[in-house]
Amino acid sequence: MIRSIIGGAVAAALLSGPLHAAPPKAPARAAALPWVVTPTEAGCRVDLELVGSSGSVTPVTLASDGQVTSLAFFKEDLPARAFLPIRIDRQRFSNLMLRGAGSAGELILSEETEAAIRRGGVLGIAWLADEPLTASLSGSEQGLVDLKVCGAQTAARHRERLAAERSARERADAEARARALSEAQLAAVEAQKAAAEAQRRQVEEAADRQRRAEAQAAERAYQEARQRAYEDERRRAYESARAAEEEDSRWYPPRPAYPYPAPRSYTPPPRYGYERY
């Protein structure tokens, strides 16, 4: 009985000792280097270098527009899309991969992967090269925050610029359409005026031709009437003269016809052998 109590007391003392002892201090971590965040046209990026056991270096890029964070890389013979894993502190996180132009690829990081990168220390990718690659995530806690803030601001400016360019383009298109419509309407009005002027000239020319034709017809009719009147007058004069002669022939005998003497012949004068003055 005493032996069991002593054994229990010793056991309790052994168990309670560590609880009252001071906890061991964690080893101090080296100061993390800040990430270099670089603005791009529509977001921001951070360049990382993955290193293999052979010493080969493969660059990758973390990019963000404030809403989506992705890991960009280059690799030949990529499928159009795939679900590929990366490791953060040896823990596996799978994300959607989309193939870009040429050999470019982009891994769309999930919120869980972003949180793991923010807290993690080592990024590992086994499928990007012929050997596993790793990169230090030192400074990722503040670096990822800076990346997303920079990406959000740059993307907002990019969207504003695109909206302004689109608005200016739409305004220019609207002005061009309005100008084209105005020019088309003006051309239509000018064409109508030209058609009306041409029709007016045609009507005037037809009326002028009609007037000339009528004047010529009237002139011909007048000349024909004058000719008929002249011929009628001559006929009447002739008939009057004939009637007068017939009337005279009834009262006076015909005059005798006397023979005319024969014409004398003409003898030319003689020619002399000298010149005459």
Secondary structure by P-SEA (a helix, b strand, c coil): caaaaaaaaaaaaaaaccccccccccccccbbbbbbccccccbbbbbbbbbcccbbbbbbbbbbcccbbbbbbbbcccccccbbbbbcccbbbbbbbbbccccbbbbbccaaaaaaaaaccbbbbccccccbbbbbccccaaaaaaaaaaaaaaaaaaaaaaaaaaaaaaaaaaaaaaaaaaaaaaaaaaaaaaaaaaaaaaaaaaaaaaaaaaaaaaaaaaaaaaaaaaaaaaaaaaaaaaaaaaaaaacccbbbbbbbccbbbbbbbbbcccccc
